[in-house]
Amino acid sequence: MAIVSEASPAPISLAGGSVTVILLHGFTGSPAEMALLADALHAKGYSVEVPLLLGHGTQLNDLLPIRPQQWIDQVDGLLRTQLERGQQVVLGGLSMGSILALQAALRFPEIRGLMLYSPPIGSRDVRRFFAPLLTRLVKTVAKPPCDYADPRTADRLWSYDRYPVICSSLVLRLIAQVRQHLAAVHQPMLVVASRRDNVVTERGVRRLMDQAGASAKQLVWLERSSHAITADAEWPLVCESSLRFLSSLASAGLPGRPCNPAGPPVQMY
């Protein structure tokens, strides 16, 4: 079942300039959670691609047999297509999408920068400790209730209302693997997270910032948003932070239109 919403789960493709920003949605979610950010980046001249990850955007049964390697292959194919076209590529992702972005960065040094939103390097969900047992007992589990700061957020999102257990356990394994290789990630990095996130731990975010091998790292903390920071109350700040980061890449030699909007404080690492 999907959570009832007027938002569309369809992929987003917005043609623009010579810089393509690829945005990856989260587990059980859809490109709708990246729509506001995609529009903001496209308005500044960037090409934007938001693929619909396999198994998503239809019915939950379609996600049950999917394995993370299929998403990795899907992302790799999109990256190769953009690079072969001569595009400069910046890769971003929300939640699990940020993990897929980090994983791709290990294989594609051509990626010019990473924008990681609500990265689940550390998780608050205690069910992760019981994942091996749950895989033997049930196929799906209910999602915890969402605590959006802006009640309109739900209308901006399209997602399934349950988690597939086996696929969830493999996502946890993927996160653990990425955690072990953070030092090998060298692309400039923007991390945006919320202190009210009921999924991601601050300790995990700090670990990412401390251990990632990038010499240029920026961390922006939000104060009001839920886990879905690209669609909740502070989404304009997410867009502003992202545009400032892309502008900093342009100043360092990445083509693009410099932009310096006001935004939340940025912590430099």
Beta strands, then each sheet from edge to edge (+ up, - down):
strand 1: 12-14
strand 2: 19-24
strand 3: 47-50
strand 4: 88-94
strand 5: 113-117
strand 6: 140-142
strand 7: 162-164
strand 8: 189-194
strand 9: 217-222
strand 10: 267-268
sheet 1: 1+ 3- 2- 4- 5- 8- 9- 10+
sheet 2: 6+ 7-
end
